[in-house]
Amino acid sequence: MRDRRNRILYAGLLVLFWGVWGAFSSRPTERYGYPNEMIYVIWAFTMLLPAAVALRRERFDRRPIAAVHGLAAGLTGAGGQLLLFQALSNGPAHLIFPVVPLSPVITVLMAVAILRERIGRLAVIGVVAALIAIVLISIPAGDHGSAGTGSWLPLSILICVAWGAQAFFMRKAALAGVNDATTFGWMTISGLLLVPVAVLMTGGLPDAPWQAPALTAATRVLNAVGALFLVMALSRGQASVVAPITNTPTALRTWVTSAPPAGP
């Protein structure tokens, strides 16, 4: 019962932190034209703050299994973030974001197939509906059919798979007895390992006013803390239950704010 209450608490905090972050996440780009790849770089370093706080309370697990699951969670999450930037450069955000948030479907499928978690009939219906949604989104739309094709779609699906696998690896780490701080620590290391890739994608460090990286750091630290709450929530509840709760509300808000206004 205590784990259930904690799971709900951490999931709620995650939605809160990611919700506030999402409301302001686009400001550095809108105001200063700050590249998405540099936003990733700063985000990777903001992960150090919650990692340091978490590791002060728990001992860093040096077992190989902790490193494997932690790095897997970190690389799938951070790699998906870099792929998202590439997808957004090739396709419309209002079509990409409805695909990416379906990642809990991947988590549920992996949890059922590998972890032998059980889900109810309603959850099965939800999974099937989500898979149908991906197919429908991929169908070209009328005169603007070109928006329904292109590299953005397979990239979006790949991001969906990566982020779904990330939640699965977080849960797998918890089942292996790895504490939250260790998993998040390896996720932080994974994010930092991909910083050179992000810089190369940018083409070098951009010439931007100090306000751009400062605003980015202020908003991205909310994302980093939210990621720690995700690890904590998944360590206390089934992946097939926690993943949809923590991901869907934020995803819905993102899709609504990215959708273009309706035409006359």
PAZAPA-4460 file (N, C-alpha, C; in steps of 0.05 Angstrom, whole numbers, plus 32768, in hexadecimal, padded with zeros to 4 digits):
% residues 264
    n_x    n_y    n_z   ca_x   ca_y   ca_z    c_x    c_y    c_z   seq   type   mol
   8011   7FE8   8000   8000   8000   8000   8011   8019   8000     1      M     A
   8027   8018   8010   8039   8030   8011   8046   8035   7FF6     2      R     A
   804F   801F   7FE8   805B   8022   7FCE   8047   802E   7FBA     3      D     A
   802E   8026   7FBD   8019   8030   7FAB   8015   804E   7FAF     4      R     A
   8014   8057   7FC8   8011   8073   7FCE   8029   8083   7FC3     5      R     A
   8041   8078   7FC8   8059   8086   7FBE   805A   8087   7FA0     6      N     A
   8051   8071   7F93   8050   8071   7F76   803E   8087   7F6B     7      R     A
   8027   808A   7F77   8014   809F   7F6F   8020   80BA   7F74     8      I     A
   802D   80BE   7F8B   803A   80D7   7F92   804F   80DF   7F7E     9      L     A
   8061   80CC   7F78   8077   80D2   7F65   806D   80D6   7F49    10      Y     A
   8059   80C7   7F41   804D   80CB   7F27   8040   80E6   7F25    11      A     A
   8033   80EF   7F3A   8026   8109   7F3A   803B   8120   7F39    12      G     A
   8051   811C   7F48   8066   8130   7F47   8073   8132   7F2B    13      L     A
   8076   811B   7F1F   8080   811A   7F03   806F   812A   7EF0    14      L     A
   8055   8125   7EF1   8042   8133   7EDF   8044   8151   7EE5    15      V     A
   8046   8159   7EFE   8047   8175   7F06   8061   8182   7EFB    16      L     A
   8078   8175   7F00   8091   8181   7EF7   8093   8182   7ED9    17      F     A
   808B   816C   7ECC   808D   816C   7EAE   8078   817E   7EA2    18      W     A
   8061   8181   7EB0   804D   8194   7EA5   8056   81B0   7EA6    19      G     A
   8063   81B9   7EBC   806E   81D4   7EBE   8085   81D8   7EAA    20      V     A
   8096   81C3   7EA9   80AC   81C5   7E96   80A2   81C8   7E79    21      W     A
   808E   81B8   7E72   8083   81B8   7E57   8077   81D4   7E50    22      G     A
   806C   81E1   7E63   8060   81FB   7E5E   8074   8210   7E56    23      A     A
   808D   820D   7E5F   80A2   8221   7E5A   80B9   8216   7E4A    24      F     A
   80B8   81FD   7E41   80CF   81F0   7E35   80D7   81FC   7E1A    25      S     A
   80C3   8208   7E0C   80C9   8213   7DF1   80D3   8230   7DF2    26      S     A
   80D3   823C   7E0A   80DB   8259   7E0B   80F7   825F   7E01    27      R     A
   810C   824F   7E08   8127   8255   7DFE   8128   8256   7DE0    28      P     A
   811A   8244   7DD3   811A   8243   7DB5   810A   825A   7DAA    29      T     A
   80F2   825F   7DB5   80E1   8274   7DAB   80ED   828F   7DAF    30      E     A
   80F9   8294   7DC5   8104   82AF   7DCC   811F   82B5   7DC0    31      R     A
   8131   82A0   7DC1   814C   82A4   7DB9   8156   8293   7DA2    32      Y     A
   8144   8282   7D97   814D   8271   7D82   8161   825C   7D8A    33      G     A
   8160   8254   7DA4   8174   8242   7DAE   816F   8226   7DA3    34      Y     A
   8184   8219   7D98   8181   81FF   7D8A   8178   81E9   7D9E    35      P     A
   8167   81D7   7D95   815E   81C1   7DA5   8175   81B0   7DAF    36      N     A
   8189   81AD   7D9F   819F   819C   7DA7   81AE   81A7   7DBF    37      E     A
   81B0   81C2   7DC0   81BD   81CF   7DD7   81AC   81CD   7DF0    38      M     A
   8191   81CD   7DEB   817F   81C9   7E02   8184   81AD   7E0E    39      I     A
   8189   819A   7DFC   818F   817F   7E06   81A9   817F   7E17    40      Y     A
   81BD   818D   7E0D   81D7   818E   7E1B   81D3   8199   7E38    41      V     A
   81C4   81AF   7E3A   81BF   81BA   7E54   81AF   81A8   7E65    42      I     A
   819B   819B   7E59   818A   8188   7E68   819B   8171   7E73    43      W     A
   81AE   8167   7E64   81C0   8152   7E6D   81CF   815A   7E86    44      A     A
   81D7   8173   7E87   81E6   817C   7E9F   81D4   8182   7EB6    45      F     A
   81BB   818A   7EB1   81A8   818F   7EC7   81A1   8174   7ED5    46      T     A
   81A5   815E   7EC8   81A0   8144   7ED4   81B3   813F   7EEC    47      M     A
   81CA   814D   7EEC   81DD   8149   7F02   81D2   8152   7F1D    48      L     A
   81C1   8167   7F1D   81B6   8171   7F36   81A5   815D   7F45    49      L     A
   818F   8153   7F38   817F   813F   7F47   818F   8125   7F4B    50      P     A
   81A2   811E   7F3A   81B2   8106   7F3E   81C3   8109   7F57    51      A     A
   81CE   8120   7F5B   81DF   8125   7F73   81CE   8123   7F8C    52      A     A
   81B6   812F   7F8B   81A4   812E   7FA3   819C   8112   7FA9    53      V     A
   8195   8103   7F94   818C   80E7   7F98   81A2   80D6   7FA3    54      A     A
   81BB   80D9   7F99   81D1   80C8   7FA1   81DB   80CF   7FBD    55      L     A
   81D3   80E5   7FC8   81DA   80EC   7FE4   81C9   80DB   7FF7    56      R     A
   81B2   80D1   7FEE   81A1   80C1   7FFF   81A4   80A3   7FFB    57      R     A
   81AE   809B   7FE3   81B1   807F   7FDE   81CD   8079   7FD3    58      E     A
   81D6   8061   7FD8   81F1   8059   7FCF   81F1   8051   7FB2    59      R     A
   8205   8059   7FA3   8207   8053   7F87   820D   8035   7F83    60      F     A
   81FB   8027   7F75   81FE   800A   7F71   8212   8006   7F5A    61      D     A
   8228   7FF8   7F5F   823D   7FF4   7F4C   823B   7FD9   7F3D    62      R     A
   8226   7FCB   7F41   8222   7FB1   7F34   821F   7FB5   7F16    63      R     A
   8229   7FA2   7F06   8226   7FA4   7EE9   8209   7FA6   7EE0    64      P     A
   81F7   7F97   7EEE   81DB   7F97   7EE6   81CF   7FB3   7EEA    65      I     A
   81D8   7FC2   7EFE   81CF   7FDD   7F02   81D8   7FEF   7EEB    66      A     A
   81F0   7FEB   7EE2   81FB   7FFB   7ECC   81EC   7FF5   7EB2    67      A     A
   81E7   7FDB   7EAD   81DA   7FD3   7E94   81BE   7FDF   7E92    68      V     A
   81AE   7FDC   7EA7   8192   7FE6   7EA7   8192   8005   7EA7    69      H     A
   81A4   8011   7EB7   81A5   802E   7EB9   81AD   803B   7E9F    70      G     A
   81C2   8030   7E92   81CB   803B   7E78   81B6   8036   7E63    71      L     A
   81A9   801F   7E64   8194   801A   7E50   817D   802E   7E52    72      A     A
   8175   8034   7E6B   8160   8048   7E70   8169   8063   7E67    73      A     A
   8182   806A   7E6D   818C   8084   7E66   8190   8089   7E48    74      G     A
   819B   8075   7E3B   81A1   8078   7E1E   8187   8077   7E0D    75      L     A
   8174   8067   7E15   815A   8067   7E06   814C   8082   7E0A    76      T     A
   814D   808D   7E22   8140   80A6   7E27   814E   80BD   7E1A    77      G     A
   8168   80C0   7E1E   8177   80D6   7E12   8179   80D3   7DF3    78      A     A
   817C   80BA   7DEA   817D   80B6   7DCD   8163   80BE   7DC0    79      G     A
   814C   80B7   7DCD   8132   80BF   7DC3   812F   80DD   7DC1    80      G     A
   813B   80EB   7DD5   813A   8108   7DD5   8148   8114   7DBC    81      Q     A
   815F   8109   7DB5   816E   8113   7D9E   815F   810C   7D84    82      L     A
   8153   80F4   7D83   8143   80ED   7D6C   812B   80FF   7D68    83      L     A
   8120   8108   7D7F   8109   811A   7D7E   8110   8134   7D6F    84      L     A
   8128   813F   7D75   8130   8157   7D68   8132   8153   7D4A    85      F     A
   813D   813C   7D42   813F   8136   7D25   8123   8133   7D19    86      Q     A
   8111   8126   7D27   80F6   8123   7D1C   80E8   813E   7D19    87      A     A
   80EB   8150   7D2C   80DE   816A   7D2B   80E9   817B   7D14    88      L     A
   8102   8175   7D0C   810D   8184   7CF5   8103   817A   7CDA    89      S     A
   80F6   8163   7CDB   80EC   8157   7CC2   80CD   8155   7CC0    90      N     A
   80BF   815B   7CD6   80A2   8157   7CD5   8094   816A   7CE9    91      G     A
   807A   816B   7CE7   806A   817D   7CF8   8067   8173   7D14    92      P     A
   806A   8185   7D28   8069   817D   7D44   804D   8171   7D4B    93      A     A
   8038   817C   7D3F   801D   8173   7D46   8017   8157   7D3D    94      H     A
   8028   814C   7D2B   8025   8130   7D23   8039   811E   7D31    95      L     A
   8050   8129   7D38   8065   811A   7D46   805D   8114   7D63    96      I     A
   8053   8128   7D71   804E   8124   7D8D   8037   8111   7D94    97      F     A
   8023   810D   7D83   8010   80F8   7D89   801B   80DC   7D87    98      P     A
   8031   80D8   7D78   803D   80BE   7D75   8050   80B8   7D8D    99      V     A
   8061   80CC   7D93   8075   80C8   7DA8   8069   80C1   7DC3   100      V     A
   8053   80CE   7DCC   8049   80C8   7DE7   803C   80AC   7DE9   101      P     A
   803A   809D   7DD3   802F   8082   7DD5   8044   806E   7DE0   102      L     A
   805B   8079   7DE9   8070   8067   7DF4   8067   8055   7E0A   103      S     A
   8053   805D   7E1C   804B   804A   7E30   8040   802F   7E24   104      P     A
   8037   8030   7E0C   802E   8017   7DFF   8046   8004   7DFD   105      V     A
   805D   800E   7DF5   8075   7FFD   7DF3   807C   7FF3   7E0F   106      I     A
   807B   8004   7E23   8081   7FFC   7E3E   806F   7FE6   7E48   107      T     A
   8055   7FE9   7E43   8041   7FD5   7E4B   8047   7FBA   7E3D   108      V     A
   804C   7FBB   7E23   8051   7FA2   7E14   806A   7F94   7E1E   109      L     A
   807F   7FA3   7E24   8097   7F97   7E2E   8094   7F8C   7E4A   110      M     A
   8085   7F9B   7E5A   8080   7F92   7E76   8070   7F78   7E76   111      A     A
   805C   7F76   7E65   804B   7F5E   7E64   805B   7F47   7E59   112      V     A
   806B   7F4C   7E43   8079   7F36   7E36   8091   7F2C   7E46   113      A     A
   80A0   7F3F   7E52   80B9   7F38   7E5F   80B7   7F36   7E7D   114      I     A
   80A9   7F49   7E89   80A6   7F49   7EA7   808E   7F39   7EB0   115      L     A
   807D   7F30   7E9D   8065   7F20   7EA4   8051   7F30   7EB4   116      R     A
   8050   7F4A   7EB0   803C   7F5A   7EBE   8021   7F55   7EB2   117      E     A
   800C   7F57   7EC2   7FF1   7F53   7EB8   7FE3   7F6D   7EB5   118      R     A
   7FD3   7F6F   7EA0   7FC3   7F87   7E9B   7FA6   7F7F   7E96   119      I     A
   7F94   7F91   7E9C   7F78   7F8B   7E99   7F6E   7F8F   7E7D   120      G     A
   7F55   7F88   7E79   7F49   7F8A   7E5E   7F49   7FA6   7E53   121      R     A
   7F43   7FB9   7E65   7F42   7FD5   7E5D   7F5E   7FDE   7E53   122      L     A
   7F73   7FD5   7E61   7F8E   7FDC   7E58   7F94   7FD0   7E3D   123      A     A
   7F8B   7FB8   7E38   7F8F   7FAB   7E1E   7F82   7FBB   7E08   124      V     A
   7F69   7FC5   7E0E   7F5B   7FD5   7DFA   7F6B   7FEF   7DF5   125      I     A
   7F76   7FFA   7E0A   7F86   8013   7E07   7F9E   800F   7DF5   126      G     A
   7FAC   7FF8   7DF9   7FC4   7FF2   7DE9   7FBC   7FEF   7DCC   127      V     A
   7FA7   7FE0   7DC7   7F9E   7FDC   7DAB   7F96   7FF6   7D9E   128      V     A
   7F88   8007   7DAD   7F80   8021   7DA3   7F98   8033   7D9C   129      A     A
   7FAD   8031   7DAD   7FC5   8041   7DA9   7FD3   8038   7D8F   130      A     A
   7FD4   801E   7D8B   7FE1   8013   7D73   7FD2   801C   7D5A   131      L     A
   7FB7   801C   7D5C   7FA7   8025   7D45   7FAC   8042   7D40   132      I     A
   7FAF   8052   7D56   7FB4   806E   7D53   7FCE   8074   7D43   133      A     A
   7FE2   8064   7D48   7FFB   8068   7D3A   7FF7   8064   7D1C   134      I     A
   7FE7   804F   7D15   7FE2   804A   7CF9   7FD2   8061   7CEC   135      V     A
   7FBE   806B   7CFB   7FAD   8081   7CF0   7FBD   809A   7CED   136      L     A
   7FCF   80A0   7D00   7FDF   80B8   7CFE   7FF2   80B7   7CE5   137      I     A
   7FFA   809F   7CDE   800C   809C   7CC7   7FFF   809F   7CAC   138      S     A
   7FE4   80A1   7CAB   7FD6   80A3   7C92   7FD7   80C0   7C89   139      I     A
   7FE0   80C6   7C70   7FE1   80E1   7C66   7FC6   80EF   7C68   140      P     A
   7FC6   8109   7C6D   7FAD   8118   7C71   7FA6   8129   7C59   141      A     A
   7F95   8120   7C48   7F8A   812F   7C32   7F9E   813D   7C21   142      G     A
   7F9A   8157   7C1D   7FAB   8167   7C0B   7FC7   816B   7C18   143      D     A
   7FC8   8167   7C32   7FE1   816B   7C3F   7FEE   8150   7C45   144      H     A
   7FEA   813D   7C34   7FF3   8122   7C38   8011   811F   7C3C   145      G     A
   8021   8132   7C32   803E   8130   7C35   8046   8132   7C52   146      S     A
   8035   813E   7C63   803C   8140   7C7F   8039   8125   7C8D   147      A     A
   802A   8113   7C80   8026   80F9   7C8C   803B   80E4   7C85   148      G     A
   804E   80EC   7C75   8064   80DA   7C6D   807F   80E8   7C73   149      T     A
   8094   80D9   7C70   80AE   80E4   7C74   80BC   80D7   7C8C   150      G     A
   80D5   80E0   7C90   80E6   80D3   7CA5   80DC   80D9   7CC1   151      S     A
   80CC   80ED   7CC5   80C2   80F4   7CE0   80B2   80DD   7CEC   152      W     A
   80A3   80CF   7CDC   8092   80BA   7CE6   80A2   80A2   7CF2   153      L     A
   80B4   8096   7CE2   80C4   8080   7CEF   80D5   808A   7D06   154      P     A
   80DE   80A3   7D05   80ED   80AE   7D1C   80DB   80B0   7D34   155      L     A
   80C2   80B9   7D30   80B0   80BC   7D46   80AA   80A1   7D53   156      S     A
   80A6   808D   7D42   80A1   8072   7D4C   80B9   8067   7D5B   157      I     A
   80D1   806D   7D51   80E9   8064   7D5E   80EC   8072   7D7A   158      L     A
   80E5   808B   7D7B   80E6   809A   7D95   80D2   808D   7DA8   159      I     A
   80BB   8087   7D9E   80A6   807A   7DAE   80B0   8060   7DBA   160      C     A
   80BD   8050   7DAA   80C8   8037   7DB3   80DF   803B   7DC8   161      V     A
   80F0   804F   7DC2   8106   8054   7DD4   80FD   805D   7DEF   162      A     A
   80E9   806F   7DF0   80E0   8079   7E0A   80CF   8064   7E18   163      W     A
   80C1   8054   7E09   80B3   803E   7E16   80C6   802A   7E23   164      G     A
   80DC   8024   7E15   80F1   8012   7E1F   80FF   801E   7E37   165      A     A
   8102   8039   7E38   810E   8046   7E4E   80FF   8040   7E68   166      Q     A
   80E5   8044   7E68   80D5   803E   7E80   80D7   8021   7E88   167      A     A
   80D8   800F   7E74   80DB   7FF2   7E7A   80F6   7FED   7E89   168      F     A
   810C   7FF9   7E7F   8126   7FF4   7E8B   8127   8000   7EA7   169      F     A
   8119   8016   7EAC   8117   8021   7EC7   810B   800D   7EDA   170      M     A
   80F4   8002   7ED1   80E7   7FEE   7EE1   80F8   7FD5   7EE5   171      R     A
   8106   7FCC   7ED0   8117   7FB5   7ED1   812D   7FB9   7EE5   172      K     A
   8138   7FD1   7EE6   814D   7FD7   7EFA   8143   7FD5   7F16   173      A     A
   812A   7FDF   7F1B   811E   7FDD   7F36   811A   7FC0   7F3E   174      A     A
   8111   7FB0   7F2B   810D   7F93   7F31   8127   7F85   7F37   175      L     A
   813D   7F90   7F2C   8157   7F84   7F31   8163   7F8E   7F4B   176      A     A
   8154   7F9E   7F5A   815E   7FA8   7F74   8170   7FC0   7F72   177      G     A
   816F   7FCE   7F5B   817F   7FE6   7F58   8170   7FFE   7F63   178      V     A
   817C   800E   7F74   816E   8024   7F80   816A   803B   7F6C   179      N     A
   8157   804D   7F72   8150   8062   7F60   8167   8074   7F59   180      D     A
   8177   807B   7F6D   818D   808E   7F69   81A1   8083   7F55   181      A     A
   81A7   8069   7F57   81BA   805D   7F44   81B0   805D   7F28   182      T     A
   8197   8055   7F24   818B   8055   7F09   818C   8071   7EFE   183      T     A
   8184   8085   7F0D   8184   80A1   7F03   81A1   80AA   7EFE   184      F     A
   81B4   80A1   7F0F   81D0   80A8   7F0A   81DA   809E   7EF0   185      G     A
   81D4   8085   7EE9   81DC   807A   7ECF   81CD   8088   7EB8   186      W     A
   81B4   8090   7EBD   81A6   80A0   7EA8   81B4   80BB   7EA3   187      M     A
   81BD   80C7   7EB9   81CC   80E0   7EB6   81E5   80DD   7EA6   188      T     A
   81F4   80C7   7EAC   820D   80C2   7E9D   8206   80BD   7E80   189      I     A
   81F1   80AF   7E7A   81E9   80AA   7E5E   81E3   80C3   7E50   190      S     A
   81D4   80D5   7E5D   81CE   80EF   7E50   81E7   80FF   7E4A   191      G     A
   81FA   80FF   7E5C   8213   810D   7E58   8224   8101   7E42   192      L     A
   8223   80E6   7E3F   8232   80D9   7E2A   8229   80E2   7E0E   193      L     A
   8210   80EA   7E0B   8206   80F2   7DF1   8208   8110   7DEC   194      L     A
   8214   811E   7DFF   8217   813B   7DFB   8228   8142   7DE2   195      V     A
   823F   8134   7DDD   824E   8139   7DC4   823D   8135   7DAB   196      P     A
   822C   8122   7DAB   821A   811D   7D94   8208   8135   7D8F   197      V     A
   81FD   8140   7DA5   81EB   8157   7DA3   81FA   816F   7D99   198      A     A
   8213   8173   7DA2   8223   818A   7D99   8229   8187   7D7B   199      V     A
   8230   816F   7D72   8235   816A   7D56   821C   816F   7D45   200      L     A
   8205   8168   7D4F   81EC   816D   7D41   81E7   818B   7D3E   201      M     A
   81EF   819A   7D52   81EC   81B7   7D51   81FF   81C4   7D3E   202      T     A
   8216   81B7   7D3A   822B   81C3   7D29   823E   81D5   7D39   203      G     A
   823F   81D1   7D53   8250   81E1   7D64   823F   81F2   7D77   204      G     A
   824D   81FF   7D89   823F   820F   7D9D   8234   8228   7D90   205      L     A
   821A   822E   7D94   820D   8245   7D88   8214   825F   7D96   206      P     A
   8211   8275   7D88   8215   8290   7D93   81FA   8299   7D9D   207      D     A
   81F6   8297   7DB7   81DC   829E   7DC3   81E0   82AF   7DDC   208      A     A
   81CD   82C0   7DE3   81CF   82D0   7DFB   81CD   82BE   7E14   209      P     A
   81D8   82C7   7E2A   81D9   82B7   7E42   81BD   82AF   7E4C   210      W     A
   81A9   82BF   7E45   818E   82B8   7E4E   8184   829D   7E43   211      Q     A
   818E   8296   7E2B   8184   827D   7E1F   818C   8265   7E2F   212      A     A
   81A6   8261   7E35   81AD   8249   7E45   81A3   824B   7E62   213      P     A
   81A0   8263   7E6C   8196   8266   7E88   8179   825E   7E89   214      A     A
   8169   8267   7E76   814D   8260   7E76   8149   8242   7E70   215      L     A
   815A   8238   7E5F   815A   821B   7E5A   815F   820B   7E73   216      T     A
   8174   8212   7E82   817B   8204   7E9A   8164   8205   7EAF   217      A     A
   8158   821D   7EB1   8142   8220   7EC5   812A   820E   7EBE   218      A     A
   8124   820B   7EA5   810D   81FA   7E9E   8115   81DC   7E9D   219      T     A
   812D   81D6   7E93   8134   81BA   7E90   813A   81AC   7EAB   220      R     A
   8140   81BB   7EC0   8144   81AE   7ED9   812A   81A2   7EE3   221      V     A
   8113   81AE   7EDB   80F9   81A3   7EE2   80F5   8188   7ED4   222      L     A
   80FE   8186   7EBB   80FD   816D   7EAD   810F   8158   7EBA   223      N     A
   8126   8160   7EC3   8139   814D   7ECF   812E   8142   7EE9   224      A     A
   8123   8154   7EFA   8117   814B   7F13   80FF   8139   7F0D   225      V     A
   80EF   8140   7EF9   80D9   812F   7EF2   80E2   8113   7EE9   226      G     A
   80F8   8111   7EDC   8103   80F7   7ED3   810A   80E6   7EEC   227      A     A
   8115   80F3   7F01   811B   80E4   7F19   8101   80DA   7F26   228      L     A
   80EC   80EA   7F26   80D2   80E0   7F30   80C8   80C9   7F20   229      F     A
   80CD   80C9   7F06   80C5   80B2   7EF5   80D2   8098   7EFE   230      L     A
   80ED   809A   7F03   80FB   8083   7F0C   80F0   8079   7F27   231      V     A
   80EA   808C   7F38   80DF   8085   7F53   80C3   8078   7F51   232      M     A
   80B3   8083   7F3F   8098   8078   7F3B   8099   805B   7F30   233      A     A
   80AA   8057   7F1C   80AC   803D   7F0F   80B9   8028   7F22   234      L     A
   80C8   8031   7F35   80D4   801D   7F47   80C0   8013   7F5C   235      S     A
   80A9   8021   7F5D   8095   801A   7F72   807B   800F   7F66   236      R     A
   8079   800C   7F4C   8061   8002   7F40   8066   7FF5   7F26   237      G     A
   8052   7FE6   7F1C   8055   7FD8   7F03   8059   7FEC   7EEC   238      Q     A
   806B   7FE5   7ED9   8070   7FF7   7EC3   8057   7FFB   7EB2   239      A     A
   8046   7FE6   7EB0   802E   7FE7   7EA0   801A   7FFA   7EAC   240      S     A
   801D   8001   7EC5   800A   8013   7ED3   8016   802F   7ED4   241      V     A
   802F   8031   7EDC   803C   804B   7EE0   8041   805A   7EC7   242      V     A
   804B   804D   7EB2   8052   805A   7E99   803B   806A   7E8D   243      A     A
   8023   805F   7E89   800E   806F   7E7E   8006   8087   7E90   244      P     A
   8007   8083   7EAA   7FFF   8099   7EBD   8012   80B0   7EBA   245      I     A
   802C   80AB   7EB9   8040   80C0   7EBA   8044   80CE   7E9F   246      T     A
   803E   80C0   7E89   8044   80CA   7E6F   802D   80D8   7E61   247      N     A
   8015   80CD   7E64   7FFF   80D6   7E54   7FF6   80F3   7E59   248      T     A
   7FF3   80FC   7E73   7FEA   8118   7E77   7FFD   812C   7E6B   249      P     A
   8017   8128   7E6E   802B   813A   7E62   802A   8139   7E44   250      T     A
   8027   8121   7E39   8026   811E   7E1C   800E   812D   7E10   251      A     A
   7FF7   812A   7E1D   7FDF   8137   7E13   7FE2   8156   7E12   252      L     A
   7FEF   8161   7E28   7FF3   817D   7E28   8006   8186   7E12   253      R     A
   801B   8176   7E0D   802E   817D   7DF8   8020   817D   7DDC   254      T     A
   800F   8169   7DD7   8002   8167   7DBE   7FEF   817E   7DB9   255      W     A
   7FE0   8186   7DCE   7FCD   819C   7DCC   7FDB   81B6   7DC6   256      V     A
   7FF2   81BB   7DD3   8000   81D4   7DCF   800F   81D5   7DB5   257      T     A
   8015   81BD   7DA9   8024   81BD   7D90   8013   81BC   7D78   258      S     A
   7FF9   81B6   7D7B   7FE7   81B3   7D64   7FE2   81CE   7D57   259      A     A
   7FE1   81D0   7D3D   7FDD   81E9   7D2F   7FC0   81F2   7D32   260      P     A
   7FBA   820C   7D31   7F9F   8215   7D33   7F8E   820C   7D1C   261      P     A
   7F74   8207   7D21   7F62   81FD   7D0C   7F5E   8212   7CF7   262      A     A
   7F5C   820A   7CDE   7F58   821D   7CC9   7F3B   8226   7CC7   263      G     A
   7F35   823A   7CB7   7F1A   8244   7CB4   7F09   822F   7CA6   264      P     A
***
